Structure formats: structure tokens, C-alpha cells
Amino acid sequence: MNCQRFETVVSELARGQMMAAEQRSEALAHSDECDGCAARLGDEQMLTLGLQSLASEMESLEAPRELEAKLLEAFRTRPVVVPIAKRSTSRYWLAAIAAMLLIAISVVVFRWSNRPADEPRQAVKQEQPQPKPDVSNQFARDIRKPDVEDSLPQRPKPKRIHPVTLRRPEVANHVTKEIATDFIPLSYMSAASLQQEGGQIIRVQLPRSALANFGLPVNMDRYNEKVKADVLYGVDGMARAIRFVQ
Amino acid sequence: MRIPVTTGLHRRMKLKSDVNDNDLLRLMLAGDEEALSVLYRRRQGSVYRFALQMSGSRSIAEDVTQEVFLFLMREGHVFDDAKGTVGAFLLGVARVHVRRRLRAEHRLEPLGDESDDDDVFMQSTSDICPLEDLTRAETIESVRKAVLSLPPKYREVVVLCELQDVSYGETAEILGCAIGTVRSRLHRGRALLLAKLRPAADVEETGAATVRCFA
């Protein structure tokens, strides 16, 4: 080892730091041979002793005791920092879950409320295969009179009829089987009295020429054929109106 | 038989003294006052001494110690245990405050021969004879002044590695530099210390040129 290399390790050697055993022995051997490096090592060792003395002299020094009391007081009165971002995120999640639950409950309630109306309607359809009572039922709905409905043929009535259910596909299909005109008041009846009163509907067959009596066009090719018509009778047994069915 | 009477507070403090610094910090941030107390008692000494050795002033050391723990209360959540220990973190914060304070007070200039007004932390030891005691005290005082006269970047390395006995690795964490930088700064700092102490030693050793001891 030469003096230059010795200079690089002299501090570590004087401080007693961990170093390779071979390097350490080489450095010590060099200091034995070189007076300058021996003096350099002596200086470093004295400096280390001086620093260690200073460190041990100050080892027992501590901050004043009242400082702890001040800090604890400050700790008690410190503003509490709340992690706003995390809390707001969890709130968003809770709001989203609550909204989804609300939507799900609304759908279930909506379906549940419509369920009773469907079942009785199916029962009505099974009990009344003929189209005639359905037509009268349609009329009863048109004039919206409970007493008229009471006079119609007895059938199980749904507890609750939602307006939407009246436009169900099965009703529409039934109506499309027959094409009917509007009820035409007979000459001695007014349209207002027709709306106010209920009655009974009876289907009849009339000569096609009867169409002309009510101002309707007549197909001359089928002049001899009959035409179906529904006659509305009032509660007093008098005919009130008529409509033609095809 | 006398049963030692301990209050609930003391018992809890004793229990917490077994907890490591990271857990104490976590508890403190959660609002545990005892955790702060235990952590303070455990770490205040090294913070205070570091600030005192860096500044040479008791008042600055007290202020810095207070600032460090106030910072820990407010911003303790920034501590990352993957990057180092709580002790190194506190010394790093202390270093920032010391440098800021010294810069504000223009104390970064090398000290002259006049001693600081409140540098009364040197205490004599009574185990040795008065003459040796005086020599030792003078030696320590001269080393202290030499350390304080170092440029800050060398001074903090000398204080941490030599006076605080912090490892090279932790010193590198505190200073935010490489271990090689710490080694080279320490080497340079020691060389500067020797250069500052040698003239005084030579004056004392007039007539005894072969003796180079200054401690």
C-alpha cells in the first residue's frame, strides 16, 4: 500500500469502521513504515477521540421538560384533519347503492300492482268464448256506467281495472274481428241521452237496405245479403241506438 | 410486602413504550395523546442534540425540536416507512428547520473566536483532576467550535455520523443523497476539522513539536 491509497482509508481506520481485514493489515503495516502516514493516522485518531468526547459530553442533553407539556397542549387543541376524499367517495357509493335499491323496489312494486289485474282478465276470456258479450262489455266501458255493467251477463269482475289493461293485445285482437260503426241514435233519441243512460245490447240481422236509412253507403252487389247490427235498448225496454257490424 | 402503586396512565405508558416508532406514529395520528408522549420522550433527545450541534444555540435547538414535533402532528401522514425510520424522518425534518433558521439569522457564517451567548452545555467532569479536566474541557470546546465552523453540508454529515452515531445509510436517507456522497463529505469534513484544530494544537505544543495530540 502506498501513501495515496492510505489516505483513502485513514478515516475509516481511525474511526474503527468495518473494512476488509487484508486492507486493514496493509494500512497498518504501511503506517509502521511511513512516518508521515503514521502521523496522519495519529491525527485522525485524536480527532475521533475529540469528537467522541464531545458526543459523550452532549449525550445527556435533552429538550426542556416544559416543551413536552406545550406539545401535548397543542396536540389537544389541534384541528382534526378529516380525509375528505375518502369519505366523499364512500358517500357516492352509498348514494349509488341506495339509488339502485330504490329503482329495484319501484320495479317490484310496479309489477306487483299490475299482477292482480291480469289474472281475472284471463278468467273472463275463458268463460266467455263468444264475441257478443265482449262487444257489450266494450260498449259498457265506452259509456262508463256502473249500472249498465251490472245489467250485463254475470261474470267475474276484476277488482281493479287499470286503464292500460283495456288496451291489452287480447282485447285489441277481439275487436279487430268485427268492424263496427259508432252507435247511431235512433231518430227520437238524442246523443246526450245516449251517454247518460245505460241499457242492453242485442245483436240482430237486418236487410242491407237498412244502411241507407241511416245515411250509410250500400253495396249494391250484396244488396240481398243481411247485415249484422247491435241494437241498444234502454232500461225502459225501448231501442235507443244502433250500430252496424261487419 | 409493598405493592408499587401505578396509575392507569403510567401503566398504559409503560405498555406503549414497548411499541415501535411506526405504530406509535400511527396511534398518534389517530388521536392517541399517550403515543405522542412516548414518541416524544423517545426521540426528542436526538432531535434536540442534532439542532444544538448544528446551530450551537439552545434557543434554536428548542424551537427546532418544537417545530419538528408540531410538524409530526400536522403532517405525520407523509411519513413512509418504506423509505426509512421515524428517527431518520425526524432528523430530516429537523435538518430542514435548522437550515431555515440559520439562514434567517445569518448564522451560516463560520464562527469566530467569540463563544456563543448561550452555549453553556459543556459540563465539567469530576472524575479527573482539575488540570486534566480543564484540558479536556478546552479540547471539547475547541472541537465544538471547529464543528460549528464547518460549512453546513460537511457539518451535518459530521454531526450525524460522528456525534449522533447514525449509520451511513440513515445519514444518506436524512440528507437525501447517496451513501458515497456521505462518505466523501465525511472525509472532507474531517480533513477540514483537522486543518482548523492543528494550528491551535501547534501553538499549545510550542517546544514540543513531536507531539501532535490535541485531545
Contacts between the chains, C-beta under 8 A, distances in Angstrom:
chain1	res1	chain2	res2	distance
A	11	B	186	6.9
A	11	B	187	5.2
A	11	B	190	5.5
A	15	B	162	8.0
A	39	B	212	6.1
A	42	B	212	5.7
A	42	B	213	7.6
A	43	B	194	5.5
A	43	B	198	7.5
A	43	B	212	5.9
A	44	B	190	7.0
A	44	B	194	7.5
A	46	B	212	7.1
A	46	B	213	5.3
A	46	B	214	5.8
A	46	B	215	4.7
A	47	B	143	8.0
A	47	B	190	6.1
A	47	B	193	5.9
A	47	B	194	5.7
A	47	B	197	7.1
A	47	B	215	7.6
A	48	B	162	7.8
A	49	B	215	4.4
A	50	B	139	5.9
A	50	B	140	7.2
A	50	B	142	7.9
A	50	B	143	4.2
A	50	B	197	7.4
A	50	B	214	6.7
A	50	B	215	4.1
A	51	B	143	6.3
A	51	B	147	7.8
A	51	B	158	7.5
A	51	B	162	4.4
A	51	B	163	6.4
A	51	B	193	8.0
A	52	B	162	7.9
A	53	B	136	6.8
A	53	B	139	6.8
A	53	B	140	5.2
A	53	B	143	7.2
A	53	B	215	6.6
A	54	B	140	5.2
A	54	B	143	5.0
A	54	B	144	5.7
A	54	B	147	7.3
A	54	B	163	6.4
A	55	B	162	6.9
A	55	B	163	4.5
A	55	B	164	7.7
A	55	B	165	7.1
A	57	B	121	7.8
A	57	B	122	6.3
A	57	B	123	7.1
A	57	B	140	5.5
A	58	B	49	5.5
A	58	B	52	7.0
A	58	B	53	6.8
A	58	B	121	6.2
A	58	B	163	7.1
A	59	B	49	7.7
A	61	B	45	7.3
A	61	B	48	6.6
A	61	B	49	5.6
A	61	B	52	6.5
A	61	B	121	5.6
A	62	B	44	6.4
A	62	B	45	4.9
A	62	B	48	6.0
A	63	B	44	4.8
A	63	B	45	7.4
A	63	B	47	7.6
A	63	B	48	4.2
A	63	B	61	7.4
A	63	B	62	6.1
A	63	B	65	4.6
A	63	B	66	8.0
A	64	B	62	6.3
A	67	B	44	7.5
A	67	B	62	6.4
A	67	B	65	6.4
A	67	B	66	5.9
A	68	B	37	6.9
A	68	B	40	5.7
A	68	B	41	7.3
A	68	B	44	7.5
A	70	B	66	6.8
A	71	B	36	7.1
A	71	B	40	6.3
A	71	B	66	6.8
A	71	B	69	5.2
A	71	B	70	7.1
A	71	B	73	7.7
A	72	B	33	6.2
A	72	B	36	6.8
A	72	B	37	6.4
A	74	B	70	6.3
A	74	B	73	7.0
A	75	B	28	8.0
A	75	B	33	5.8
A	75	B	36	5.5
A	75	B	73	5.8
A	76	B	33	6.9
A	78	B	73	5.8
A	78	B	74	7.3
A	80	B	31	7.7
A	81	B	74	7.8
